[in-house]
């Protein structure tokens, strides 16, 4: 390598930030890639793949390590455990990296991090695993929950919950979809750039794109080096957003002149999408809890070039009487367990618990109790989450209609990875009588 940076050490430190220190994977990885933007594309791609892959496959990796290590994973020191995990991922899922190189680099890294006395342990476990990769033992298929949990690295409580609702076949599809590598999806800013001009700009930068079969402004992008480095990004020609998330503005069907409130808007994708659809008319108030989140929204608004939208700092759990019956459309894309986006935020597999998901379902009800007041008679409320969890989705929709009978449920949909395009996502549309 041309640089003096140890790429595997960067991987180790990034994984420790996520698994030991509690940093969110997408934030930690973005910060690392921004910091080391000067590295070659292949080096940054290697960092990304090993970090994401290790997190995605962590349950399976731990299961493998425990077959060959006398000290079980949960008893190992965080640095050693993390070195072993990322190394096993490379051994099992990265054929182009020689096994000997994986083992040697892991041993060196253990020594460099002050664990000279454990170099032999690391070496022994990894070489034993590399020799026996073709003879690994997995849970018996008759134990559906354990088998799916290890094969697709999903916590057993999630598998159990999903099988009871969707059945084994659908859960298997979801598990596969979460592990598949997918191109980034973007939404063209229809307010500032035509389809032809946008595609021409992408081609200039050598970006490979694929148009979405239904949404005329949606594209999948591949073959780029650094997304924020693209001229099309800097000019505000597109916004990074999943296909399923784009459905919120489609369902909202805003009319010219509509007043829109998005109560939990950061980083601003849905609010900006609605502002675009208003064609320079109306007004979108994009709210969120903290100045930091509001700054994220403002940054994206500035890039979009739109002037019918504003970011506002407002706690969605606190009643704001000045907003009563003001909104033609209210977007309530609320904090959730994120179980629909495990492919993008794999650390949620280990961070999220049944209790946390229950707490989030309660928070959603608390927010809905406040924000439903902001909808005009005849106006719409769109409730959405990026999760696959009945308590947060269908159950909360049923609760909302029961407790606020002035709202009629028009439609609802749970989108599932592997069965529908895009992330796991839920939307419900209500109309105020």
N, C-alpha and C positions, 0 to 999 in steps of 0.2 A: 504493500500500500504506500501511496505517496505521502500520506499524513502520518504523524506520530501518535494519532489517537488510537486507543485500543477499543475496537468496535464492540467486542464481547464485554468489556468493562462497562461501556455505555449501556448495553443491554441489561447487565446485572443491576446497575444503579437505577435504571428506569423501572425494572420489575420490583425492586425493593421499595421504591417510592409508592408503587401501586399496592403491593401485597402486604408490606409491613407498615407503611406510613399512612395508608388510606387514601392516597391521591387517586382521582378518577383516571382510568386508562387513557381516554381520548385527550384529556388535558395534559397528562404527563408526557404522552408520546408527541403531541403537537409541540410542546415546549422544547423537548429534546431535538426534534427535527428542525425547529426554527433555530435553535442554538448551533446545531451542526449542519446548517444549510450548505456550508462550503464543502462538505464531504461529497465524494462521487455518488452518482445516482444509485449505483449497485450497492454501495455501502449503506446508504440510507434505506434502501429497499430491504437489505439484510436485517437491519435493526428493526424495521417495522414488522417484517415477517416473523422474526423470532419472538419479539415481545408479544405481538398479537396471538401468534400460534401457541405460545406457552400458556397464555391466559385462557385461550379457547379450549385447549385440550388438558387443562390442569387436573381435572378429576381422573381422566384416563392415565395421565403421566404419573400422578401420585400412586395410582393403583399398580402401575408397572414397577415403580421404585420400591414399593413395599414388598414386592415379590423377591427382590434381590438385596435388600438392605436389612441388616439386623436392627438398626435404629430406624424406627418408622418415621415417615415424613413429618408428622406433627411433633415429634420429639427432637428433630434436627435444628441446628442453629439456622436462623433465617438466611444468612449468606450462603451456607452450604446447601440448604434446601433449594434455594433459588438457582445456584449454579447447576445442581443436578437436574432440576426441572427443565431449564432452557437447553441443557445438553441432551437430555432424553428426547426433547422435541426435535432437535437437529438430527439425532441418530435415527429416529423413526420416520420423520416426515420431510427431510431434506437430503435426498439421495446424492446431490452434487457436492455435499460436504463430506470428505473422507472421515470415517469413524475414528481413525487414529488422531486426526487433527482436532476433532471434537474433544476427545479424552485428554489429549495433551494440553490444549488451551484451558480446559476446566481445571486441571491440576495446577497449572501456572497461576490461574486466577485465584484459586484457593490460597496459595502461598502468598501472593501479592496482597491479599486482603487480611493477612495475619494468621492464617490457619495452616501453618506449615505442618503441624502435627496431624492434620486431617487430609493431607494430600494423598496418602496411601488409601484412605477410606474412599475418597472421591474416585481415585483411579480404579480401585477394585470394583466398586459398584457399577461404574460406567462400562468398564471392559466386560464385565459379566453380562450386563444388559445387551451390549452390542453383539456378543457371541450368541445370544439366545432370543434375538428379536423375532425369529420365525417360530418360536415355540412358546410364546406368551400364553398365559392362562387367563381366560375371561370368565365372567359370571355365566352360569348355566342359562340358556335362553328361556327355560321354564320359569325363571325368576325375571319376569318382564321388567319390573321397575329397576332392579339392580343392573340388568343387562343394558337397558337403554341409558341408564345413568352413566355407566362407564363408557359405553360405545360412543356416546355423543357428548360426554362431559357435561351432563346436566345434573344439578342437585336432585337427590331422590324426592324431596318434597315437591319440587316442580313437576317431575315426571308423574308422580302419584296424582297430583291435582289435575294435570292435563289429561292423563289417561281416563280419569273418571268423567271428564267432560267430552273429550274428543275421540277417545279410543286410541289404541296402540299405533295403528297405521298412520294416522294424522300426526301423532307425536313424533314418530320416526321421520316423517317428511320435514317437520319443523326442525328436528335435531340436525338433519342433513343440511337444511337451508342455512342454519346458523353458522355452519362450518365452511360453507362454500365461499370462495373469494368472489366478490361482486364488484363491478365497476362503480365508480362514484356517479351519483345521479344529480343533475342540475336542472334548474328552471330558468329558461331564457327570460330576460327582462323585456317583456313585450312593449313596454312604454318607451324604451330607448333604442332598441335594435330590431331590425327585421330578421326573419329566418335566414335569408340569403347572406346578409352582411355578417351575421353571427357565425354561420358555418364557414364563411370565407376567412374570418378572423381565427377560428380554430385551426383550419387547414394551414394557415400561415405559420402557426406554432407547431405544426406536425401532430396535432392532437387527433386521435381517432375517435369519431363520435357515432352514436347510433340513435336515431330518432325513436321516440316512444310511439307505439302503434296507435294509441288513442289520444294522448294529450299532446297537442301540437307544439307546446313550448318546452316539453321535457326531453332530456337527452341523457344517455350514458356516455361517460368519457373515459378513455384509456390512452395509454402511450404519451403521458405528459411527465415532466420531471417534477415540477413543484407548482402546485395549483395556484397559489397566490402570486406566483411569478408570471402567470399568463397575462398577456395584455387584455384579453377578454374579461378576465377577473378584475383587473385594475380599473377598467373602463366601466365596470358595473353592468356588464352585459349578461351576467348570470348569477344565480344564487344557488348554493349547495343545499339541496333539499330532497328528501326521499319521496318517491312516487305516492306512497300512501298518505304522507303528510300534505301533499298538494291537493288531496281530495277535499280537505276542509273548505278551502276557498271555492272549489267546484260545487260542493253541496250548498254553500252559503248563497250562491247566485246573487251577488250584490247588484242593486240597481243604481243608476247614476244619481248622485246626490245623497246616497245613504250615509248615515252616521254609524261607524263601527267602533266597538270597544273590544280590545283583546286584553283580557285581565291578567294573563301570565304569558307575556309575549316573547321574552328573550329566547333566542337571539334575534327574533323578528321575522322569520320566514313567512309565516302565515299572514301576519299583519301587512307585510310588504306586498305579498301576493294579492291581497284584497285591495290594497291601494292601487296596484296596477290595473286590476279589473274595473276599478271605478273610473278609469280613463281621465284622470285629472280632476274629477268632480268629488263631492262629498268630503269626508274626513275620517281618518283612522287614528284612534288613540291607542297606542301600543304601551301597555302598562307592565311594570314588573316591580319586584320587591326592593331591590337594592340599587344604589348608584352604579355599582359595577355592571349589573345586568342592563340597566338603562343605557350605559355607555356602549355596550355591545350592540344594542338595538340602534343607537344613534349612528354608530360607525357604518352599519349596514344600510341605514336610510340614506346616509350621505353618499355611499357608493351607488345606490339605486337611482339617485337624481330625482326622486319623487318629492313633491312639495305638499301633498294632501295627507301627510302622515306625520305624527309627532310622538316621541317617546316621553313617557311620564312615570315618575317614581310614585308607586301607590301599592299598598299592601292589600291584596285581594281578600284577606280575612276581615278587614275593617270596613264597616259600612260607610259609604260616601253618598250622602243624601243629595248632593249636587248632581249626581249621575242618574237619579231615579227617572225611569221611563225616557231615557235619552237615546238609547241604542236601537237602530233598526236591526242591527245584527250584533250579537254578543258572542265572542269566541272564548270558550272556557277550555283551553288545552292545558289541563291541570297537572301538577306534580304527581308522578306515578312511580310504580315499581320498575318500569322500563323493561319488562320481560319480553317485549316484542322486538327489542333492538339488541339482543344478546350477541348478535353477529358483529355489531359495531362497538358495543361496550361489554366485552366478555367478562370483565372484572365483576359485573353485577351478579354473575353466577355465584360468587363466593360472598359478596357483600350483602345481597338482599336476603331477608329472612321472612318467614310467615308473619311474624309479629310486625315487622316494618311495613309489609304490604298492607296489613290490616290498619296500621296507623295512617298510611297514605289514603286508604279508602275513606277513613273518618275525616281526614283533612279535606278531601274532595267535597264531601257533604257539607262541611263547614263553609267552604268557599261558595258552593252553589247556593247555600242558604242566604248568603249576602248578595251575590252578584245577579241573581235572577231579578232583583228589583230594578236593575238598570235597563231592562228590555221594555220597549214601547208596546202598548196593545197592538197586536197584529205583527209584532216583530219576531225575529228568530233567535234562538239560543242554540249554539252548536257546542256540544260537550265532547271532548276527545282526549284520548290517552295513547301512549305508545307502549301499551302493555297487553298481555294475554292473561287476564285474571278476572273471573266473573264478578268477584266482590267489588272490584274497581270499575267494572264496565256495566254489564247487564244488570247486576244487582243495584248499582247506584242509579241507573236509569229508571228502574222500577220504583225505587225509593223516591226519586225526584217527582215522578208523575203522581205518586200517592200523596206526597206532602205538599205539592204545589199544583193543585188540579186546574189552575188557570192555564197551565202549559199542557199542550197536547203533543204526544210523541208522534212525529211524522214518519221517521224511519231510523233504523240503527244497523250497523254492520261491524262485525269483528273480522278483520283481515288477518290471515295466518300465513307466515312464511312457508314456502313450499307449495301452498295451495293458491295463494294470491300473489300478485306482483308487489314487490317492496317489502317493507318491514311489517312486523306484527303491529296492528294499529286498530283502534276502535273509534267510531264516530256515532253519535246520536244527534238527531236534529229534532228540536222542539219548536212549536209555534205558540206564542201567547195569545190567548183568546181575545 
